[in-house]
């Protein structure tokens, strides 16, 4: 609700007589309802706004945002509003004294979590899409095969890529946010992960390996391990090699929550050499994506070399 008529759109709708109670016991009347759209001087976009002339300042009802499928995250310096499903930011605000002031807000007409009307069929839906829905959202390839075989009658093939029901129901996880942080020098950030055990040991008896990936150059070091407990000594060797050969220090080491990275001596070793230990959240391998993708590259390369060399299948 707002007392500023200049913020409102021209399409103002009258409302039944409604009054709101204030903190001092007085009542104010709501004159009309409309929407706020972005302008040259304001970045606000908000539907269903009440115009209350005698209000002293504009107010946003947080519970209305919650009910519309959005979350509000408060901190000591401000707050962020985001879509509950896509995590897309829709607004921000700052703290001024004991109050939180809104700076920008853009509320879509429908939240990702509540836009269920896009799942329904209507008279404009194609026969191909109708068959797709009737057959339990069958894949496009299977549906085309049925059409070409004549099992669905004389219907034309169309695109069903934009079926919202398929996207939200069949997608195992939402896309992970792309990182906006980039290293500006070697060893500013080093990604690491440990792989194993392998079903076949090396000639030296190793069944594990650990990789260290420099975020700046993507150069990778790989060390073989016989036991997971060997990791701490391997890291000390790697750390000394970086100091001696490159006259550098590892500033940030990123890893997952594996037990080898939780050893007391390893955790104590990092701060004594000025290295910040950053670990990913549980069951979130995407946060350690550089090391995970390097694992896949190394394993794919190893399998390709083994297959092209015609080594026994046991390997």
Secondary structure, 3 states (H helix, E strand, C coil): CECCHHHECCCCEEEEEEEEECCCCCEEEEEEEEEECCCCCCCEEEEEEEECCCCCCCCCCHHHHHHCCEEEEECCCEEEEEECCCCCEEEEEEEECCEEEEEEEECCCCCCCCCHHHHCCCCCCCHHHHHHHHCCCCCHHHHHHHHHCCCCCCCCCCCCCCCHHHHHHHCCCCCCCCCCCCCCCCCCEEEEEEEECCCCCCCCCCCEEEEEEECCCCCEEEEEECCHHHHHHHHHHHHHHHHHHHCCCCCEEEECCCHHHCCHHHHHHHHHCCCEEEECCCCCHHHHHHHHHHHHHHHHHHHHHHHHCCCCCCC
